[in-house]
Amino acid sequence: MNVILVISGLIALMLLIYLVYVLFKGDEL
């Protein structure tokens, strides 16, 4: 397993979850 691919994949998932969280919180504001 390539460590770089795993790390980049985790960062991508975190960014997606963060974007969804911001979108939902933005609707409340």
SETORLO-127652 format. One line per field, with one value per residue (C-alpha): x, y, z; residue number from 0; residue in one letter. Coordinates in Angstrom, 2 decimals. Layout:
// residues N
X <- (X_...)
Y <- (Y_...)
Z <- (Z_...)
nr <- (NUM_...)
rest <- (A_...)
END
This chain:
// residues 29
X <- (0.00_1.27_1.36_0.98_-2.21_-3.67_-2.83_-4.20_-7.35_-7.90_-7.37_-9.86_-12.47_-11.91_-12.33_-15.56_-17.01_-15.93_-17.59_-20.85_-20.73_-20.20_-23.05_-25.49_-24.34_-24.57_-28.26_-28.89_-27.20)
Y <- (0.00_3.45_5.66_8.85_7.53_6.62_10.01_11.91_9.78_10.56_14.29_14.17_12.47_15.04_17.90_16.40_15.95_19.51_20.94_19.09_20.27_23.90_23.67_22.36_24.90_27.67_26.92_27.60_31.01)
Z <- (0.00_-0.88_2.20_0.13_-1.48_1.92_3.44_0.43_0.57_4.25_3.61_0.72_2.95_5.71_3.21_1.85_5.35_6.26_3.14_3.86_7.48_6.42_3.90_6.50_9.12_6.50_5.97_9.67_9.62)
nr <- (0_1_2_3_4_5_6_7_8_9_10_11_12_13_14_15_16_17_18_19_20_21_22_23_24_25_26_27_28)
rest <- (M_N_V_I_L_V_I_S_G_L_I_A_L_M_L_L_I_Y_L_V_Y_V_L_F_K_G_D_E_L)
END
